[in-house]
């Protein structure tokens, strides 16, 4: 993976760990960057799974990621799920949950 992307992901992980602390269940890179079939212009697909996710906390996560996008000039496609929501998607065998579980790389 490109060094620039690695630095962006390291920063993202650190800021979300600081913001979410014990509420962070999982942070997963998925999509073309995780599979290794990306192009230089590809965005970075990241799923965040949070225990006890409130609307306010979800908004804070999106604001934090938007700030990182501006700082690094790297588009990040972010999906934020509560732990319960992601488990429901997984149980119903929804494509997005399957992609995250099968091709995802835990950060």
Biopython code that builds the backbone (N, CA, C, O; Angstrom):
import numpy as np
from Bio.PDB.StructureBuilder import StructureBuilder

atoms = [
    (1, "UNK", "N", (0.850, -1.178, 0.000)),
    (1, "UNK", "CA", (0.000, 0.000, 0.000)),
    (1, "UNK", "C", (0.893, 1.238, 0.000)),
    (1, "UNK", "O", (1.961, 1.254, 0.612)),
    (2, "UNK", "N", (0.439, 2.258, -0.689)),
    (2, "UNK", "CA", (1.203, 3.484, -0.773)),
    (2, "UNK", "C", (1.475, 4.040, 0.618)),
    (2, "UNK", "O", (0.653, 3.927, 1.528)),
    (3, "UNK", "N", (2.659, 4.648, 0.756)),
    (3, "UNK", "CA", (3.053, 5.223, 2.037)),
    (3, "UNK", "C", (2.067, 6.301, 2.493)),
    (3, "UNK", "O", (1.736, 6.391, 3.675)),
    (4, "UNK", "N", (1.607, 7.113, 1.546)),
    (4, "UNK", "CA", (0.666, 8.195, 1.870)),
    (4, "UNK", "C", (-0.630, 7.626, 2.439)),
    (4, "UNK", "O", (-1.178, 8.163, 3.401)),
    (5, "UNK", "N", (-1.110, 6.553, 1.853)),
    (5, "UNK", "CA", (-2.341, 5.918, 2.333)),
    (5, "UNK", "C", (-2.106, 5.320, 3.715)),
    (5, "UNK", "O", (-2.953, 5.437, 4.600)),
    (6, "UNK", "N", (-0.960, 4.682, 3.894)),
    (6, "UNK", "CA", (-0.620, 4.112, 5.195)),
    (6, "UNK", "C", (-0.606, 5.165, 6.290)),
    (6, "UNK", "O", (-1.105, 4.928, 7.390)),
    (7, "UNK", "N", (-0.038, 6.326, 5.993)),
    (7, "UNK", "CA", (-0.001, 7.421, 6.978)),
    (7, "UNK", "C", (-1.407, 7.931, 7.285)),
    (7, "UNK", "O", (-1.738, 8.216, 8.435)),
    (8, "UNK", "N", (-2.222, 8.040, 6.247)),
    (8, "UNK", "CA", (-3.602, 8.488, 6.445)),
    (8, "UNK", "C", (-4.361, 7.501, 7.326)),
    (8, "UNK", "O", (-5.089, 7.909, 8.231)),
    (9, "UNK", "N", (-4.195, 6.212, 7.067)),
    (9, "UNK", "CA", (-4.894, 5.191, 7.858)),
    (9, "UNK", "C", (-4.396, 5.152, 9.298)),
    (9, "UNK", "O", (-5.183, 4.948, 10.222)),
    (10, "UNK", "N", (-3.099, 5.347, 9.493)),
    (10, "UNK", "CA", (-2.546, 5.385, 10.853)),
    (10, "UNK", "C", (-3.129, 6.561, 11.630)),
    (10, "UNK", "O", (-3.504, 6.419, 12.794)),
    (11, "UNK", "N", (-3.203, 7.721, 10.981)),
    (11, "UNK", "CA", (-3.790, 8.897, 11.614)),
    (11, "UNK", "C", (-5.268, 8.666, 11.921)),
    (11, "UNK", "O", (-5.739, 8.986, 13.012)),
    (12, "UNK", "N", (-5.991, 8.113, 10.958)),
    (12, "UNK", "CA", (-7.412, 7.814, 11.141)),
    (12, "UNK", "C", (-7.623, 6.889, 12.335)),
    (12, "UNK", "O", (-8.477, 7.143, 13.184)),
    (13, "UNK", "N", (-6.852, 5.834, 12.391)),
    (13, "UNK", "CA", (-6.972, 4.880, 13.495)),
    (13, "UNK", "C", (-6.713, 5.562, 14.836)),
    (13, "UNK", "O", (-7.473, 5.373, 15.785)),
    (14, "UNK", "N", (-5.655, 6.347, 14.918)),
    (14, "UNK", "CA", (-5.318, 7.023, 16.170)),
    (14, "UNK", "C", (-6.404, 7.975, 16.631)),
    (14, "UNK", "O", (-6.775, 7.988, 17.805)),
    (15, "UNK", "N", (-6.910, 8.768, 15.704)),
    (15, "UNK", "CA", (-7.949, 9.742, 16.078)),
    (15, "UNK", "C", (-9.251, 9.062, 16.480)),
    (15, "UNK", "O", (-9.913, 9.494, 17.423)),
    (16, "UNK", "N", (-9.620, 7.997, 15.769)),
    (16, "UNK", "CA", (-10.859, 7.303, 16.131)),
    (16, "UNK", "C", (-10.707, 6.534, 17.437)),
    (16, "UNK", "O", (-11.659, 6.449, 18.213)),
    (17, "UNK", "N", (-9.538, 5.977, 17.693)),
    (17, "UNK", "CA", (-9.316, 5.310, 18.983)),
    (17, "UNK", "C", (-9.410, 6.322, 20.117)),
    (17, "UNK", "O", (-9.974, 6.028, 21.171)),
    (18, "UNK", "N", (-8.862, 7.505, 19.903)),
    (18, "UNK", "CA", (-8.926, 8.551, 20.923)),
    (18, "UNK", "C", (-10.365, 9.013, 21.150)),
    (18, "UNK", "O", (-10.788, 9.211, 22.289)),
    (19, "UNK", "N", (-11.104, 9.182, 20.071)),
    (19, "UNK", "CA", (-12.487, 9.646, 20.158)),
    (19, "UNK", "C", (-13.408, 8.587, 20.763)),
    (19, "UNK", "O", (-14.245, 8.899, 21.610)),
    (20, "UNK", "N", (-13.253, 7.343, 20.331)),
    (20, "UNK", "CA", (-14.204, 6.293, 20.690)),
    (20, "UNK", "C", (-13.798, 5.449, 21.892)),
    (20, "UNK", "O", (-14.648, 4.874, 22.572)),
    (21, "UNK", "N", (-12.508, 5.380, 22.147)),
    (21, "UNK", "CA", (-11.960, 4.570, 23.247)),
    (21, "UNK", "C", (-12.532, 3.153, 23.240)),
    (21, "UNK", "O", (-12.413, 2.451, 22.236)),
    (22, "UNK", "N", (-13.143, 2.725, 24.326)),
    (22, "UNK", "CA", (-13.650, 1.350, 24.449)),
    (22, "UNK", "C", (-14.892, 1.082, 23.599)),
    (22, "UNK", "O", (-15.319, -0.066, 23.473)),
    (23, "UNK", "N", (-15.470, 2.123, 23.021)),
    (23, "UNK", "CA", (-16.653, 1.939, 22.176)),
    (23, "UNK", "C", (-16.304, 1.430, 20.780)),
    (23, "UNK", "O", (-17.173, 0.932, 20.064)),
    (24, "UNK", "N", (-15.037, 1.555, 20.392)),
    (24, "UNK", "CA", (-14.618, 1.101, 19.066)),
    (24, "UNK", "C", (-14.538, -0.419, 19.055)),
    (24, "UNK", "O", (-13.697, -1.008, 19.736)),
    (25, "UNK", "N", (-15.409, -1.047, 18.286)),
    (25, "UNK", "CA", (-15.436, -2.503, 18.175)),
    (25, "UNK", "C", (-14.475, -2.954, 17.090)),
    (25, "UNK", "O", (-13.700, -3.890, 17.286)),
    (26, "UNK", "N", (-14.529, -2.278, 15.928)),
    (26, "UNK", "CA", (-13.666, -2.669, 14.820)),
    (26, "UNK", "C", (-13.522, -1.518, 13.842)),
    (26, "UNK", "O", (-14.446, -0.729, 13.641)),
    (27, "UNK", "N", (-12.354, -1.439, 13.244)),
    (27, "UNK", "CA", (-12.037, -0.467, 12.209)),
    (27, "UNK", "C", (-11.431, -1.271, 11.072)),
    (27, "UNK", "O", (-10.384, -1.898, 11.239)),
    (28, "UNK", "N", (-12.089, -1.256, 9.909)),
    (28, "UNK", "CA", (-11.724, -2.185, 8.839)),
    (28, "UNK", "C", (-11.549, -1.461, 7.506)),
    (28, "UNK", "O", (-12.421, -0.707, 7.074)),
    (29, "UNK", "N", (-10.421, -1.701, 6.869)),
    (29, "UNK", "CA", (-10.198, -1.270, 5.497)),
    (29, "UNK", "C", (-10.785, -2.345, 4.596)),
    (29, "UNK", "O", (-10.511, -3.530, 4.788)),
    (30, "UNK", "N", (-11.587, -1.949, 3.618)),
    (30, "UNK", "CA", (-12.148, -2.933, 2.688)),
    (30, "UNK", "C", (-12.170, -2.321, 1.294)),
    (30, "UNK", "O", (-11.729, -1.187, 1.104)),
    (31, "UNK", "N", (-12.674, -3.055, 0.335)),
    (31, "UNK", "CA", (-12.735, -2.540, -1.025)),
    (31, "UNK", "C", (-11.423, -2.739, -1.769)),
    (31, "UNK", "O", (-10.613, -3.592, -1.405)),
    (32, "UNK", "N", (-11.224, -1.948, -2.808)),
    (32, "UNK", "CA", (-10.072, -2.149, -3.696)),
    (32, "UNK", "C", (-8.734, -1.999, -2.984)),
    (32, "UNK", "O", (-7.780, -2.702, -3.319)),
    (33, "UNK", "N", (-8.646, -1.103, -2.013)),
    (33, "UNK", "CA", (-7.374, -0.929, -1.281)),
    (33, "UNK", "C", (-7.043, -2.172, -0.464)),
    (33, "UNK", "O", (-5.874, -2.540, -0.350)),
    (34, "UNK", "N", (-8.036, -2.810, 0.093)),
    (34, "UNK", "CA", (-7.807, -4.034, 0.873)),
    (34, "UNK", "C", (-7.492, -5.209, -0.044)),
    (34, "UNK", "O", (-6.664, -6.057, 0.288)),
    (35, "UNK", "N", (-8.150, -5.258, -1.191)),
    (35, "UNK", "CA", (-7.927, -6.358, -2.137)),
    (35, "UNK", "C", (-6.618, -6.205, -2.899)),
    (35, "UNK", "O", (-6.048, -7.186, -3.377)),
    (36, "UNK", "N", (-6.142, -4.956, -3.007)),
    (36, "UNK", "CA", (-4.911, -4.707, -3.748)),
    (36, "UNK", "C", (-5.131, -4.449, -5.226)),
    (36, "UNK", "O", (-4.165, -4.391, -5.987)),
    (37, "UNK", "N", (-6.375, -4.293, -5.652)),
    (37, "UNK", "CA", (-6.642, -4.037, -7.071)),
    (37, "UNK", "C", (-7.089, -2.589, -7.315)),
    (37, "UNK", "O", (-7.904, -2.324, -8.198)),
    (38, "UNK", "N", (-6.556, -1.676, -6.536)),
    (38, "UNK", "CA", (-6.925, -0.269, -6.618)),
    (38, "UNK", "C", (-6.116, 0.455, -7.700)),
    (38, "UNK", "O", (-5.088, -0.029, -8.173)),
    (39, "UNK", "N", (-6.617, 1.613, -8.062)),
    (39, "UNK", "CA", (-5.899, 2.527, -8.942)),
    (39, "UNK", "C", (-5.458, 3.710, -8.097)),
    (39, "UNK", "O", (-5.938, 3.893, -6.978)),
    (40, "UNK", "N", (-4.556, 4.502, -8.621)),
    (40, "UNK", "CA", (-4.040, 5.638, -7.857)),
    (40, "UNK", "C", (-5.159, 6.567, -7.392)),
    (40, "UNK", "O", (-5.078, 7.145, -6.308)),
    (41, "UNK", "N", (-6.199, 6.711, -8.208)),
    (41, "UNK", "CA", (-7.298, 7.616, -7.879)),
    (41, "UNK", "C", (-8.369, 6.979, -6.985)),
    (41, "UNK", "O", (-9.341, 7.643, -6.623)),
    (42, "UNK", "N", (-8.205, 5.716, -6.629)),
    (42, "UNK", "CA", (-9.210, 5.022, -5.810)),
    (42, "UNK", "C", (-9.336, 5.656, -4.431)),
    (42, "UNK", "O", (-8.354, 6.107, -3.842)),
    (43, "UNK", "N", (-10.556, 5.679, -3.935)),
    (43, "UNK", "CA", (-10.765, 6.159, -2.576)),
    (43, "UNK", "C", (-10.378, 5.059, -1.591)),
    (43, "UNK", "O", (-9.990, 3.958, -1.982)),
    (44, "UNK", "N", (-10.492, 5.380, -0.326)),
    (44, "UNK", "CA", (-10.176, 4.437, 0.745)),
    (44, "UNK", "C", (-11.491, 4.100, 1.438)),
    (44, "UNK", "O", (-12.128, 4.975, 2.025)),
    (45, "UNK", "N", (-11.897, 2.836, 1.372)),
    (45, "UNK", "CA", (-13.144, 2.387, 1.993)),
    (45, "UNK", "C", (-12.849, 1.895, 3.407)),
    (45, "UNK", "O", (-12.051, 0.978, 3.605)),
    (46, "UNK", "N", (-13.500, 2.512, 4.380)),
    (46, "UNK", "CA", (-13.275, 2.158, 5.780)),
    (46, "UNK", "C", (-14.620, 1.973, 6.472)),
    (46, "UNK", "O", (-15.524, 2.797, 6.331)),
    (47, "UNK", "N", (-14.738, 0.884, 7.219)),
    (47, "UNK", "CA", (-15.922, 0.637, 8.042)),
    (47, "UNK", "C", (-15.537, 0.795, 9.507)),
    (47, "UNK", "O", (-14.501, 0.297, 9.949)),
    (48, "UNK", "N", (-16.378, 1.489, 10.244)),
    (48, "UNK", "CA", (-16.188, 1.682, 11.679)),
    (48, "UNK", "C", (-17.388, 1.054, 12.373)),
    (48, "UNK", "O", (-18.534, 1.382, 12.066)),
    (49, "UNK", "N", (-17.121, 0.160, 13.301)),
    (49, "UNK", "CA", (-18.190, -0.501, 14.050)),
    (49, "UNK", "C", (-18.056, -0.065, 15.504)),
    (49, "UNK", "O", (-17.005, -0.225, 16.125)),
    (50, "UNK", "N", (-19.151, 0.491, 16.034)),
    (50, "UNK", "CA", (-19.106, 1.171, 17.327)),
    (50, "UNK", "C", (-20.169, 0.617, 18.267)),
    (50, "UNK", "O", (-21.322, 0.423, 17.880)),
    (51, "UNK", "N", (-19.769, 0.369, 19.492)),
    (51, "UNK", "CA", (-20.697, -0.052, 20.550)),
    (51, "UNK", "C", (-21.355, 1.203, 21.126)),
    (51, "UNK", "O", (-20.673, 2.172, 21.460)),
    (52, "UNK", "N", (-22.672, 1.178, 21.237)),
    (52, "UNK", "CA", (-23.387, 2.307, 21.836)),
    (52, "UNK", "C", (-23.344, 3.558, 20.978)),
    (52, "UNK", "O", (-23.148, 4.660, 21.492)),
    (53, "UNK", "N", (-23.524, 3.400, 19.691)),
    (53, "UNK", "CA", (-23.425, 4.520, 18.747)),
    (53, "UNK", "C", (-24.657, 5.414, 18.836)),
    (53, "UNK", "O", (-25.786, 4.962, 18.647)),
    (54, "UNK", "N", (-24.421, 6.682, 19.126)),
    (54, "UNK", "CA", (-25.495, 7.682, 19.130)),
    (54, "UNK", "C", (-25.368, 8.532, 17.867)),
    (54, "UNK", "O", (-24.340, 8.504, 17.192)),
    (55, "UNK", "N", (-26.404, 9.276, 17.560)),
    (55, "UNK", "CA", (-26.374, 10.175, 16.391)),
    (55, "UNK", "C", (-25.253, 11.206, 16.554)),
    (55, "UNK", "O", (-24.531, 11.508, 15.603)),
    (56, "UNK", "N", (-25.119, 11.737, 17.760)),
    (56, "UNK", "CA", (-24.085, 12.736, 18.030)),
    (56, "UNK", "C", (-22.688, 12.152, 17.810)),
    (56, "UNK", "O", (-21.831, 12.794, 17.203)),
    (57, "UNK", "N", (-22.469, 10.957, 18.295)),
    (57, "UNK", "CA", (-21.163, 10.323, 18.135)),
    (57, "UNK", "C", (-20.888, 10.023, 16.663)),
    (57, "UNK", "O", (-19.766, 10.200, 16.189)),
    (58, "UNK", "N", (-21.895, 9.578, 15.956)),
    (58, "UNK", "CA", (-21.740, 9.303, 14.525)),
    (58, "UNK", "C", (-21.344, 10.584, 13.782)),
    (58, "UNK", "O", (-20.467, 10.558, 12.919)),
    (59, "UNK", "N", (-21.989, 11.692, 14.118)),
    (59, "UNK", "CA", (-21.649, 12.978, 13.503)),
    (59, "UNK", "C", (-20.207, 13.373, 13.809)),
    (59, "UNK", "O", (-19.506, 13.885, 12.936)),
    (60, "UNK", "N", (-19.765, 13.140, 15.029)),
    (60, "UNK", "CA", (-18.382, 13.469, 15.409)),
    (60, "UNK", "C", (-17.386, 12.626, 14.620)),
    (60, "UNK", "O", (-16.333, 13.118, 14.216)),
    (61, "UNK", "N", (-17.719, 11.360, 14.402)),
    (61, "UNK", "CA", (-16.844, 10.481, 13.616)),
    (61, "UNK", "C", (-16.722, 11.024, 12.193)),
    (61, "UNK", "O", (-15.617, 11.127, 11.663)),
    (62, "UNK", "N", (-17.842, 11.367, 11.579)),
    (62, "UNK", "CA", (-17.812, 11.894, 10.211)),
    (62, "UNK", "C", (-17.042, 13.215, 10.133)),
    (62, "UNK", "O", (-16.310, 13.442, 9.169)),
    (63, "UNK", "N", (-17.195, 14.079, 11.123)),
    (63, "UNK", "CA", (-16.441, 15.346, 11.127)),
    (63, "UNK", "C", (-14.946, 15.093, 11.239)),
    (63, "UNK", "O", (-14.149, 15.740, 10.561)),
    (64, "UNK", "N", (-14.570, 14.157, 12.089)),
    (64, "UNK", "CA", (-13.152, 13.828, 12.269)),
    (64, "UNK", "C", (-12.555, 13.296, 10.969)),
    (64, "UNK", "O", (-11.451, 13.683, 10.585)),
    (65, "UNK", "N", (-13.273, 12.426, 10.307)),
    (65, "UNK", "CA", (-12.776, 11.852, 9.050)),
    (65, "UNK", "C", (-12.723, 12.918, 7.958)),
    (65, "UNK", "O", (-11.797, 12.916, 7.147)),
    (66, "UNK", "N", (-13.686, 13.819, 7.920)),
    (66, "UNK", "CA", (-13.658, 14.910, 6.938)),
    (66, "UNK", "C", (-12.420, 15.781, 7.144)),
    (66, "UNK", "O", (-11.809, 16.229, 6.173)),
    (67, "UNK", "N", (-12.052, 16.020, 8.389)),
    (67, "UNK", "CA", (-10.847, 16.807, 8.678)),
    (67, "UNK", "C", (-9.596, 16.088, 8.174)),
    (67, "UNK", "O", (-8.690, 16.723, 7.634)),
    (68, "UNK", "N", (-9.544, 14.782, 8.347)),
    (68, "UNK", "CA", (-8.398, 13.996, 7.867)),
    (68, "UNK", "C", (-8.341, 14.030, 6.340)),
    (68, "UNK", "O", (-7.259, 14.136, 5.762)),
    (69, "UNK", "N", (-9.487, 13.942, 5.692)),
    (69, "UNK", "CA", (-9.527, 14.033, 4.223)),
    (69, "UNK", "C", (-8.940, 15.360, 3.753)),
    (69, "UNK", "O", (-8.156, 15.395, 2.804)),
    (70, "UNK", "N", (-9.315, 16.445, 4.413)),
    (70, "UNK", "CA", (-8.801, 17.761, 4.041)),
    (70, "UNK", "C", (-7.301, 17.867, 4.291)),
    (70, "UNK", "O", (-6.571, 18.413, 3.464)),
    (71, "UNK", "N", (-6.843, 17.353, 5.416)),
    (71, "UNK", "CA", (-5.419, 17.412, 5.761)),
    (71, "UNK", "C", (-4.556, 16.645, 4.774)),
    (71, "UNK", "O", (-3.469, 17.094, 4.411)),
    (72, "UNK", "N", (-5.040, 15.491, 4.340)),
    (72, "UNK", "CA", (-4.220, 14.586, 3.529)),
    (72, "UNK", "C", (-4.612, 14.531, 2.059)),
    (72, "UNK", "O", (-3.913, 13.908, 1.260)),
    (73, "UNK", "N", (-5.715, 15.170, 1.690)),
    (73, "UNK", "CA", (-6.148, 15.165, 0.305)),
    (73, "UNK", "C", (-6.498, 13.784, -0.214)),
    (73, "UNK", "O", (-6.396, 13.515, -1.411)),
    (74, "UNK", "N", (-6.909, 12.915, 0.687)),
    (74, "UNK", "CA", (-7.230, 11.536, 0.321)),
    (74, "UNK", "C", (-8.709, 11.268, 0.571)),
    (74, "UNK", "O", (-9.159, 11.338, 1.714)),
    (75, "UNK", "N", (-9.476, 10.962, -0.478)),
    (75, "UNK", "CA", (-10.890, 10.641, -0.273)),
    (75, "UNK", "C", (-11.061, 9.364, 0.556)),
    (75, "UNK", "O", (-10.443, 8.336, 0.277)),
    (76, "UNK", "N", (-11.904, 9.453, 1.569)),
    (76, "UNK", "CA", (-12.204, 8.303, 2.420)),
    (76, "UNK", "C", (-13.711, 8.064, 2.353)),
    (76, "UNK", "O", (-14.505, 8.941, 2.693)),
    (77, "UNK", "N", (-14.088, 6.876, 1.914)),
    (77, "UNK", "CA", (-15.503, 6.487, 1.922)),
    (77, "UNK", "C", (-15.750, 5.752, 3.229)),
    (77, "UNK", "O", (-15.307, 4.620, 3.419)),
    (78, "UNK", "N", (-16.461, 6.412, 4.115)),
    (78, "UNK", "CA", (-16.636, 5.910, 5.470)),
    (78, "UNK", "C", (-18.033, 5.343, 5.667)),
    (78, "UNK", "O", (-19.026, 5.956, 5.277)),
    (79, "UNK", "N", (-18.095, 4.174, 6.274)),
    (79, "UNK", "CA", (-19.357, 3.584, 6.709)),
    (79, "UNK", "C", (-19.267, 3.399, 8.216)),
    (79, "UNK", "O", (-18.331, 2.779, 8.719)),
    (80, "UNK", "N", (-20.240, 3.938, 8.926)),
    (80, "UNK", "CA", (-20.263, 3.830, 10.384)),
    (80, "UNK", "C", (-21.484, 3.014, 10.777)),
    (80, "UNK", "O", (-22.612, 3.342, 10.409)),
    (81, "UNK", "N", (-21.245, 1.950, 11.528)),
    (81, "UNK", "CA", (-22.311, 1.052, 11.965)),
    (81, "UNK", "C", (-22.289, 0.923, 13.482)),
    (81, "UNK", "O", (-21.226, 0.931, 14.101)),
    (82, "UNK", "N", (-23.476, 0.803, 14.072)),
    (82, "UNK", "CA", (-23.512, 0.360, 15.463)),
    (82, "UNK", "C", (-23.193, -1.133, 15.442)),
    (82, "UNK", "O", (-23.341, -1.793, 14.414)),
    (83, "UNK", "N", (-22.764, -1.647, 16.562)),
    (83, "UNK", "CA", (-22.459, -3.078, 16.655)),
    (83, "UNK", "C", (-23.692, -3.917, 16.307)),
    (83, "UNK", "O", (-23.591, -4.920, 15.601)),
    (84, "UNK", "N", (-24.853, -3.494, 16.811)),
    (84, "UNK", "CA", (-26.089, -4.223, 16.558)),
    (84, "UNK", "C", (-26.466, -4.175, 15.076)),
    (84, "UNK", "O", (-26.870, -5.184, 14.497)),
    (85, "UNK", "N", (-26.331, -3.000, 14.473)),
    (85, "UNK", "CA", (-26.667, -2.843, 13.055)),
    (85, "UNK", "C", (-25.789, -3.739, 12.183)),
    (85, "UNK", "O", (-26.282, -4.397, 11.267)),
    (86, "UNK", "N", (-24.488, -3.763, 12.470)),
    (86, "UNK", "CA", (-23.594, -4.594, 11.667)),
    (86, "UNK", "C", (-23.918, -6.075, 11.856)),
    (86, "UNK", "O", (-23.896, -6.843, 10.894)),
    (87, "UNK", "N", (-24.216, -6.474, 13.082)),
    (87, "UNK", "CA", (-24.580, -7.875, 13.331)),
    (87, "UNK", "C", (-25.844, -8.268, 12.572)),
    (87, "UNK", "O", (-25.936, -9.379, 12.050)),
    (88, "UNK", "N", (-26.820, -7.360, 12.509)),
    (88, "UNK", "CA", (-28.041, -7.635, 11.734)),
    (88, "UNK", "C", (-27.721, -7.796, 10.248)),
    (88, "UNK", "O", (-28.243, -8.698, 9.593)),
    (89, "UNK", "N", (-26.877, -6.935, 9.725)),
    (89, "UNK", "CA", (-26.483, -7.037, 8.311)),
    (89, "UNK", "C", (-25.772, -8.361, 8.041)),
    (89, "UNK", "O", (-25.999, -9.011, 7.021)),
    (90, "UNK", "N", (-24.917, -8.739, 8.968)),
    (90, "UNK", "CA", (-24.185, -10.005, 8.822)),
    (90, "UNK", "C", (-25.147, -11.192, 8.855)),
    (90, "UNK", "O", (-25.052, -12.097, 8.025)),
    (91, "UNK", "N", (-26.065, -11.187, 9.808)),
    (91, "UNK", "CA", (-27.027, -12.283, 9.940)),
    (91, "UNK", "C", (-27.930, -12.398, 8.716)),
    (91, "UNK", "O", (-28.338, -13.497, 8.342)),
    (92, "UNK", "N", (-28.236, -11.275, 8.101)),
    (92, "UNK", "CA", (-29.092, -11.275, 6.902)),
    (92, "UNK", "C", (-28.279, -11.473, 5.624)),
    (92, "UNK", "O", (-28.810, -11.427, 4.514)),
    (93, "UNK", "N", (-26.994, -11.691, 5.809)),
    (93, "UNK", "CA", (-26.067, -11.947, 4.701)),
    (93, "UNK", "C", (-26.089, -10.836, 3.659)),
    (93, "UNK", "O", (-26.083, -11.096, 2.456)),
    (94, "UNK", "N", (-26.114, -9.605, 4.132)),
    (94, "UNK", "CA", (-26.080, -8.453, 3.232)),
    (94, "UNK", "C", (-24.696, -8.327, 2.609)),
    (94, "UNK", "O", (-23.684, -8.614, 3.249)),
    (95, "UNK", "N", (-24.668, -7.903, 1.376)),
    (95, "UNK", "CA", (-23.421, -7.837, 0.592)),
    (95, "UNK", "C", (-22.345, -6.993, 1.282)),
    (95, "UNK", "O", (-21.182, -7.395, 1.325)),
    (96, "UNK", "N", (-22.715, -5.839, 1.817)),
    (96, "UNK", "CA", (-21.710, -4.958, 2.417)),
    (96, "UNK", "C", (-21.054, -5.631, 3.614)),
    (96, "UNK", "O", (-19.837, -5.541, 3.776)),
    (97, "UNK", "N", (-21.829, -6.297, 4.449)),
    (97, "UNK", "CA", (-21.256, -7.002, 5.600)),
    (97, "UNK", "C", (-20.351, -8.128, 5.126)),
    (97, "UNK", "O", (-19.280, -8.349, 5.691)),
    (98, "UNK", "N", (-20.773, -8.832, 4.100)),
    (98, "UNK", "CA", (-19.975, -9.925, 3.538)),
    (98, "UNK", "C", (-18.642, -9.398, 3.010)),
    (98, "UNK", "O", (-17.593, -9.988, 3.271)),
    (99, "UNK", "N", (-18.680, -8.288, 2.266)),
    (99, "UNK", "CA", (-17.445, -7.700, 1.736)),
    (99, "UNK", "C", (-16.497, -7.292, 2.859)),
    (99, "UNK", "O", (-15.296, -7.554, 2.791)),
    (100, "UNK", "N", (-17.034, -6.656, 3.880)),
    (100, "UNK", "CA", (-16.203, -6.203, 4.997)),
    (100, "UNK", "C", (-15.575, -7.399, 5.707)),
    (100, "UNK", "O", (-14.388, -7.373, 6.034)),
    (101, "UNK", "N", (-16.357, -8.438, 5.944)),
    (101, "UNK", "CA", (-15.851, -9.614, 6.654)),
    (101, "UNK", "C", (-14.876, -10.433, 5.818)),
    (101, "UNK", "O", (-13.885, -10.940, 6.345)),
    (102, "UNK", "N", (-15.143, -10.566, 4.527)),
    (102, "UNK", "CA", (-14.325, -11.452, 3.695)),
    (102, "UNK", "C", (-13.066, -10.794, 3.148)),
    (102, "UNK", "O", (-12.019, -11.436, 3.077)),
    (103, "UNK", "N", (-13.150, -9.543, 2.765)),
    (103, "UNK", "CA", (-11.980, -8.913, 2.156)),
    (103, "UNK", "C", (-11.338, -7.870, 3.054)),
    (103, "UNK", "O", (-10.264, -7.353, 2.746)),
    (104, "UNK", "N", (-11.993, -7.562, 4.156)),
    (104, "UNK", "CA", (-11.522, -6.497, 5.025)),
    (104, "UNK", "C", (-10.224, -6.811, 5.744)),
    (104, "UNK", "O", (-9.891, -7.962, 6.027)),
    (105, "UNK", "N", (-9.502, -5.725, 6.028)),
    (105, "UNK", "CA", (-8.255, -5.803, 6.779)),
    (105, "UNK", "C", (-8.441, -4.943, 8.027)),
    (105, "UNK", "O", (-8.649, -3.734, 7.930)),
    (106, "UNK", "N", (-8.366, -5.568, 9.191)),
    (106, "UNK", "CA", (-8.534, -4.822, 10.441)),
    (106, "UNK", "C", (-7.393, -3.830, 10.604)),
    (106, "UNK", "O", (-6.225, -4.155, 10.390)),
    (107, "UNK", "N", (-7.760, -2.620, 10.986)),
    (107, "UNK", "CA", (-6.759, -1.597, 11.245)),
    (107, "UNK", "C", (-6.506, -1.527, 12.737)),
    (107, "UNK", "O", (-5.690, -0.723, 13.188)),
]
sb = StructureBuilder()
sb.init_structure("model")
sb.init_model(0)
sb.init_chain("A")
sb.init_seg("    ")
for serial, (resi, resn, name, xyz) in enumerate(atoms, 1):
    if name == "N":
        sb.init_residue(resn, " ", resi, " ")
    sb.init_atom(name, np.array(xyz, "f"), 0.0, 1.0, " ", f" {name:<3s}", serial, name[0])
structure = sb.get_structure()
